[in-house]
Structure formats: structure tokens, C-alpha cells
Amino acid sequence: MSHKKLNFLSDVYFSLILSIGFSYLAFLVFAFVKIFPGFAMQIIFLLDSLKFDNSIFTLISSKTFLINIIPGFLLFTLIFQLIKSTLNLFKNIWHTKTLINNLIIIKNTSKYSVFKSKQLLVFTLGFLKPKIFISSSIFKTHNNLEINSMLEHEINHRQNLHPLKLFIANFIKSFFPLIPGKNWLFDNYLTSTEVSSDVYSQNVTNTNKPLVSALLKFQNQSFKILPASISYFNSQSERIKILTGHKGFIQHLPMIYSSLVMTLIMVSALSIKNSNFFYECQHLIKCVETLMMSNSQPLIHPLTCT
């Protein structure tokens, strides 16, 4: 399969992951609008019932209470994870800037920049205008053919804005809830970007031997954890098996699965939006004031809010 087709399929895969992220955010919005009023009212009912003997047991054992309180707590858990992931997003960007600012650049060319380091590192960094960086140690351990093959690999990353796309995909992965196949779904996209870049390098150099030997030289290296916004060259065993023909790369299965996940999220969002399952209050603030000011008797599950 040509690198152009692989890049196209990789972009389709990314579009599906992006759609999953947007549909999941829409789900949270619909769920919050539908669930929060009932959840807030049950909390107020709970606080109100503490004023009266035995009324709390009547409340917490009621079906209405459980139907509204449990989804409410689950919803806020998901929202907390989203907030946490967003904070980590900015933290990741800051770490990336710090890493780049601390690089000791010893050579700049039109294709790449060389920085001083004892570690074997080749990576592409940047969102809209990605740049390729190579550590000085690479030139001591790899020959010219291997270096050129790695450069062509990174050029494909740069041309297709893979650092930006991987950064977004990793962000969606960080706040997306744990479901069967979650890691498989997102990790396959990472593999697709690497395989498409490997094929691009192979097509340009007319051979895969330098790329395979370059990968093998990375196997015994211990990598420090790089920020998610950096697309770096690594000895992923899956890539070596695919390059040497010992394993095929199947892309349509994770793409089909991602489509099913997105469809399920959208159906769930619409179901919650149109559901009459949860307790509703059109005048929530007024109802809260009424409950908080009541001292004579517990107001548990009034039929209407006025």
C-alpha cells in the first residue's frame, strides 16, 4: 500500500477520533442539562431531611433519589476527569516549551536541527510548523543511510502535521472514559502514523533495510518520557514486524470500532436529552430557596416546583 493511501486512511482515522471527542463532549453537555437539576434537588432534599428524625431513611431508600443521585455522581466524575485532562494539557504544553528551550542547538539545516545529547533521539515537534530535531549521538551510532531513512520518516510526520494530530488524539484519550478496547483504539492510530511514515521513507529511499537497522539500534535505549506533543522515532516492535513483512497492518477494524463507539455516544446523548427519566425542576433556584427556608416539615419529592 502506498504512503499516500496510508496517510489518507490515517487522516480518516483521526477524523473518527476527533468525532468521538466532540460527540462525547456533546454527551456531557446533554447529560449535565438533564441530570444536574434532579441531582441538585436530591442533595437539597438530603440536607433538608437531616433536620427531621427518620426522614433521611425514607429519602435515601426511595427510587427517585437513587435514579437521580447515582447518575449525578457518575456525571461529575466524568466532568472532573475532563477538567483534570484539560489542566494536564496546558501542563504538557509548558513541559514541551521547557524541553525545547533547554536544548543545546549545535547545528541548523533546512531539514533539521542538531542538539547536543548523549541520548539517541530523533523527533518532530510543532503544531502548525513542525520542526525535526536530531541528537548529536545519532551521528556516532548510525550511518548516513540510516540517518537519511529516519529523516524521511520524520519528514512525513512534518508534512502531515502528525505532532498536532497525535497531541489532540492523546488529549481525547486522556478524558475519554474507560471502555473495552479504549487503548487499542487510540494506540492503533499512533501505529498508523508510524507505519505511513515508514512506508514514505521506504518509498523515497527504495529500501527498508536502513530503516529497520536504525530501529534495531534504538531497541536497547532507555527513553525518558517525552511530552505527547512530540512525535519521536522509536523501536516499536510492531513497526519492525510490519516493515520486515512478518505482520500485516490492519486499519479497517479499529476504524469500524471507532465508528461504532461514536454512534453509541451520539445515541446515548440523544436518549438522555429526550428522556423523562430524571427529576426535573424548571425553577431550580426558587425551589432551593423554598427548601432551605422550610423549618416545619421535610419537603421530600414534591410533585411540582413553583
TINU-895668 format. One record per residue (C-alpha): residue in one letter; x, y, z. Coordinates in Angstrom, 2 decimals. Layout:
N
(rec a,(X,Y,Z));
...
This chain:
306
(rec m,(0.00,0.00,0.00));
(rec s,(1.37,3.45,-0.93));
(rec h,(2.22,6.07,1.68));
(rec k,(-0.40,8.41,0.17));
(rec k,(-3.18,5.91,0.77));
(rec l,(-1.86,5.16,4.26));
(rec n,(-1.73,8.88,5.08));
(rec f,(-5.28,9.28,3.79));
(rec l,(-6.54,6.37,5.91));
(rec s,(-4.66,7.76,8.89));
(rec d,(-6.43,11.10,8.41));
(rec v,(-9.80,9.33,8.19));
(rec y,(-8.92,7.52,11.42));
(rec f,(-8.01,10.83,13.05));
(rec s,(-11.32,12.36,11.89));
(rec l,(-13.17,9.49,13.58));
(rec i,(-11.24,10.01,16.83));
(rec l,(-11.96,13.74,16.63));
(rec s,(-15.64,12.95,16.10));
(rec i,(-15.57,10.67,19.15));
(rec g,(-14.16,13.53,21.21));
(rec f,(-16.79,16.06,20.05));
(rec s,(-19.68,13.59,20.41));
(rec y,(-18.51,12.71,23.92));
(rec l,(-18.37,16.42,24.88));
(rec a,(-21.89,16.82,23.46));
(rec f,(-22.95,13.85,25.57));
(rec l,(-21.58,15.54,28.71));
(rec v,(-23.46,18.75,27.88));
(rec f,(-26.78,16.96,27.30));
(rec a,(-26.25,14.80,30.39));
(rec f,(-25.42,17.81,32.57));
(rec v,(-28.51,19.76,31.46));
(rec k,(-30.73,16.73,32.04));
(rec i,(-29.20,15.25,35.20));
(rec f,(-27.94,18.23,37.20));
(rec p,(-31.35,19.73,38.22));
(rec g,(-32.54,16.42,39.67));
(rec f,(-29.17,15.75,41.29));
(rec a,(-29.12,19.23,42.87));
(rec m,(-32.67,18.80,44.16));
(rec q,(-31.86,15.44,45.74));
(rec i,(-28.87,16.97,47.51));
(rec i,(-31.14,19.71,48.85));
(rec f,(-33.73,17.12,49.87));
(rec l,(-30.96,15.24,51.66));
(rec l,(-29.81,18.35,53.54));
(rec d,(-33.41,19.20,54.39));
(rec s,(-34.15,15.70,55.68));
(rec l,(-31.28,15.94,58.17));
(rec k,(-33.45,18.37,60.14));
(rec f,(-36.05,15.71,60.83));
(rec d,(-35.91,12.34,62.54));
(rec n,(-36.05,9.25,60.30));
(rec s,(-36.94,11.25,57.18));
(rec i,(-33.46,10.68,55.75));
(rec f,(-34.08,6.93,55.59));
(rec t,(-37.29,7.49,53.68));
(rec l,(-35.39,9.67,51.22));
(rec i,(-32.31,7.54,50.51));
(rec s,(-34.38,4.38,50.13));
(rec s,(-36.65,5.95,47.53));
(rec k,(-36.34,5.01,43.87));
(rec t,(-36.43,8.64,42.73));
(rec f,(-33.48,9.52,44.94));
(rec l,(-31.30,6.71,43.62));
(rec i,(-32.25,7.35,39.99));
(rec n,(-31.06,10.97,40.24));
(rec i,(-28.19,10.79,42.72));
(rec i,(-26.18,7.90,41.24));
(rec p,(-26.06,9.26,37.63));
(rec g,(-25.25,12.66,39.13));
(rec f,(-22.15,11.37,40.90));
(rec l,(-21.08,9.45,37.78));
(rec l,(-21.52,12.59,35.68));
(rec f,(-19.41,14.72,37.99));
(rec t,(-16.72,12.03,37.97));
(rec l,(-16.57,12.29,34.17));
(rec i,(-16.53,16.10,34.31));
(rec f,(-13.73,16.01,36.89));
(rec q,(-11.70,13.79,34.56));
(rec l,(-12.26,16.27,31.72));
(rec i,(-11.09,19.18,33.89));
(rec k,(-8.06,17.19,35.04));
(rec s,(-7.15,16.31,31.45));
(rec t,(-7.50,19.95,30.38));
(rec l,(-5.13,21.08,33.14));
(rec n,(-2.67,18.35,32.09));
(rec l,(-2.99,19.62,28.52));
(rec f,(-1.60,23.03,29.47));
(rec k,(0.99,21.37,31.69));
(rec n,(2.10,19.26,28.73));
(rec i,(2.44,22.32,26.51));
(rec w,(4.53,24.02,29.19));
(rec h,(6.82,20.99,29.54));
(rec t,(7.28,20.90,25.77));
(rec k,(8.30,24.55,25.65));
(rec t,(10.69,24.00,28.56));
(rec l,(12.24,20.98,26.84));
(rec i,(12.83,22.87,23.60));
(rec n,(14.21,25.93,25.38));
(rec n,(16.72,23.70,27.19));
(rec l,(18.01,22.06,24.02));
(rec i,(21.56,23.00,23.12));
(rec i,(21.35,23.50,19.35));
(rec i,(24.74,22.99,17.68));
(rec k,(23.67,22.92,14.02));
(rec n,(20.74,24.10,11.90));
(rec t,(19.95,22.97,8.36));
(rec s,(16.98,23.44,6.07));
(rec k,(15.68,19.98,7.05));
(rec y,(16.58,19.57,10.71));
(rec s,(18.32,20.90,13.82));
(rec v,(21.03,19.01,15.73));
(rec f,(21.11,19.31,19.51));
(rec k,(23.73,18.11,21.96));
(rec s,(22.67,14.98,23.85));
(rec k,(24.03,11.57,24.86));
(rec q,(20.64,10.02,24.26));
(rec l,(19.53,8.72,20.87));
(rec l,(16.65,10.97,19.91));
(rec v,(15.01,11.92,16.64));
(rec f,(11.68,13.73,16.85));
(rec t,(9.34,16.15,15.14));
(rec l,(7.86,18.97,17.17));
(rec g,(5.41,21.76,16.45));
(rec f,(1.75,22.16,15.67));
(rec l,(1.36,24.27,12.52));
(rec k,(5.04,24.48,11.52));
(rec p,(6.69,21.29,12.85));
(rec k,(10.49,21.04,13.04));
(rec i,(12.75,17.99,13.05));
(rec f,(15.35,17.59,15.81));
(rec i,(18.22,15.06,15.93));
(rec s,(20.53,14.43,18.87));
(rec s,(24.28,14.60,18.24));
(rec s,(24.71,10.98,19.43));
(rec i,(22.81,9.72,16.40));
(rec f,(25.72,10.64,14.13));
(rec k,(28.03,8.40,16.20));
(rec t,(25.80,5.31,16.19));
(rec h,(24.05,5.46,12.79));
(rec n,(25.42,5.64,9.26));
(rec n,(24.30,8.11,6.58));
(rec l,(21.77,5.75,5.00));
(rec e,(20.12,5.10,8.37));
(rec i,(20.06,8.80,9.24));
(rec n,(18.55,9.64,5.86));
(rec s,(15.85,6.98,6.27));
(rec m,(14.96,8.38,9.70));
(rec l,(14.86,11.90,8.29));
(rec e,(12.44,10.87,5.54));
(rec h,(10.29,9.19,8.18));
(rec e,(10.16,12.44,10.17));
(rec i,(9.52,14.48,7.03));
(rec n,(6.28,12.56,6.54));
(rec h,(5.33,13.38,10.14));
(rec r,(6.05,17.04,9.45));
(rec q,(4.16,17.19,6.16));
(rec n,(1.05,15.59,7.66));
(rec l,(1.10,17.58,10.94));
(rec h,(1.25,14.36,12.95));
(rec p,(2.54,16.05,16.14));
(rec l,(-0.62,18.19,16.30));
(rec k,(-2.93,15.29,15.48));
(rec l,(-1.28,12.97,18.00));
(rec f,(-1.47,15.69,20.63));
(rec i,(-5.22,16.05,20.06));
(rec a,(-5.74,12.26,19.97));
(rec n,(-3.85,11.83,23.25));
(rec f,(-5.92,14.61,24.84));
(rec i,(-9.16,12.88,23.81));
(rec k,(-7.79,9.58,25.11));
(rec s,(-6.97,11.17,28.49));
(rec f,(-10.53,12.34,29.22));
(rec f,(-12.43,9.59,27.42));
(rec p,(-13.94,7.08,29.89));
(rec l,(-12.55,3.58,30.20));
(rec i,(-14.33,1.27,27.76));
(rec p,(-13.34,-2.11,26.30));
(rec g,(-10.74,-1.55,23.60));
(rec k,(-10.00,2.07,24.50));
(rec n,(-6.19,1.72,24.49));
(rec w,(-6.32,-0.49,21.39));
(rec l,(-8.41,2.13,19.59));
(rec f,(-6.08,5.07,20.26));
(rec d,(-2.79,3.12,20.07));
(rec n,(-3.73,1.88,16.61));
(rec y,(-3.91,5.48,15.43));
(rec l,(-0.36,6.06,16.72));
(rec t,(0.77,2.94,14.86));
(rec s,(-0.96,4.14,11.68));
(rec t,(1.02,7.39,11.68));
(rec e,(4.27,5.49,12.22));
(rec v,(3.55,2.90,9.53));
(rec s,(2.60,5.57,6.97));
(rec s,(5.86,7.41,7.72));
(rec d,(7.86,4.18,7.47));
(rec v,(6.35,3.44,4.05));
(rec y,(7.06,7.02,2.94));
(rec s,(10.72,6.61,3.95));
(rec q,(10.89,3.25,2.23));
(rec n,(9.40,4.67,-1.00));
(rec v,(11.82,7.62,-1.06));
(rec t,(14.96,5.55,-0.33));
(rec n,(13.76,2.50,-2.35));
(rec t,(14.68,0.16,0.52));
(rec n,(13.60,-0.62,4.06));
(rec k,(16.90,-2.07,5.28));
(rec p,(18.40,1.20,6.64));
(rec l,(15.16,1.98,8.47));
(rec v,(14.98,-1.49,10.04));
(rec s,(18.63,-1.35,11.14));
(rec a,(18.07,2.16,12.52));
(rec l,(15.11,0.88,14.53));
(rec l,(17.08,-2.08,15.87));
(rec k,(19.79,0.24,17.18));
(rec f,(17.12,2.00,19.27));
(rec q,(15.93,-1.20,20.97));
(rec n,(18.44,-1.18,23.81));
(rec q,(17.98,2.50,24.55));
(rec s,(16.01,3.67,27.60));
(rec f,(13.85,6.66,26.69));
(rec k,(12.80,9.35,29.04));
(rec i,(9.09,10.13,28.76));
(rec l,(8.56,12.84,26.17));
(rec p,(5.52,15.14,26.05));
(rec a,(2.53,13.97,23.99));
(rec s,(3.07,16.82,21.52));
(rec i,(6.34,15.25,20.30));
(rec s,(6.37,12.64,17.55));
(rec y,(9.62,10.77,18.15));
(rec f,(11.44,7.92,16.41));
(rec n,(11.33,4.73,18.50));
(rec s,(11.85,0.99,18.14));
(rec q,(8.22,-0.05,18.39));
(rec s,(8.32,-3.82,17.84));
(rec e,(5.08,-3.68,15.86));
(rec r,(6.71,-1.44,13.26));
(rec i,(9.70,-3.75,12.81));
(rec k,(7.39,-6.74,12.24));
(rec i,(5.37,-4.79,9.67));
(rec l,(8.46,-3.46,7.88));
(rec t,(10.03,-6.93,7.64));
(rec g,(6.77,-8.46,6.41));
(rec h,(6.23,-10.65,9.50));
(rec k,(2.96,-8.91,10.29));
(rec g,(0.30,-7.11,8.29));
(rec f,(-1.20,-3.82,9.36));
(rec i,(-5.00,-3.94,9.59));
(rec q,(-6.51,-0.47,9.84));
(rec h,(-10.18,-1.01,8.98));
(rec l,(-11.08,-2.89,12.20));
(rec p,(-10.20,-0.07,14.64));
(rec m,(-11.85,2.42,12.27));
(rec i,(-15.07,0.39,12.27));
(rec y,(-14.89,0.10,16.06));
(rec s,(-14.36,3.86,16.44));
(rec s,(-17.42,4.47,14.23));
(rec l,(-19.50,2.20,16.47));
(rec v,(-18.25,3.99,19.59));
(rec m,(-19.12,7.39,18.13));
(rec t,(-22.59,6.17,17.11));
(rec l,(-23.21,4.75,20.58));
(rec i,(-22.21,8.05,22.21));
(rec m,(-24.50,10.07,19.93));
(rec v,(-27.44,7.73,20.52));
(rec s,(-26.84,7.89,24.28));
(rec a,(-26.69,11.70,24.20));
(rec l,(-29.97,11.96,22.27));
(rec s,(-31.60,9.38,24.54));
(rec i,(-30.68,11.34,27.65));
(rec k,(-31.74,14.62,26.04));
(rec n,(-35.21,13.27,25.20));
(rec s,(-35.64,11.23,28.35));
(rec n,(-38.24,11.89,31.05));
(rec f,(-36.46,9.51,33.37));
(rec f,(-34.81,12.11,35.59));
(rec y,(-36.36,14.53,38.06));
(rec e,(-36.85,17.97,36.51));
(rec c,(-37.33,21.40,38.02));
(rec q,(-37.96,24.41,35.82));
(rec h,(-37.36,26.86,38.67));
(rec l,(-34.43,25.24,40.43));
(rec i,(-33.17,28.34,42.27));
(rec k,(-36.64,29.16,43.62));
(rec c,(-37.15,25.54,44.70));
(rec v,(-33.80,25.55,46.51));
(rec e,(-34.73,28.76,48.35));
(rec t,(-38.07,27.25,49.39));
(rec l,(-36.47,24.08,50.69));
(rec m,(-33.70,25.88,52.55));
(rec m,(-36.19,28.23,54.26));
(rec s,(-38.59,25.45,55.30));
(rec n,(-38.37,24.58,59.01));
(rec s,(-41.75,23.00,59.77));
(rec q,(-41.71,19.70,57.85));
(rec p,(-39.50,17.81,55.42));
(rec l,(-40.18,18.54,51.77));
(rec i,(-39.30,15.27,50.12));
(rec h,(-40.04,14.85,46.42));
(rec p,(-42.78,17.43,45.90));
(rec l,(-44.75,16.73,42.75));
(rec t,(-44.17,20.21,41.40));
(rec c,(-41.77,23.08,41.85));
(rec t,(-43.35,26.52,41.92));
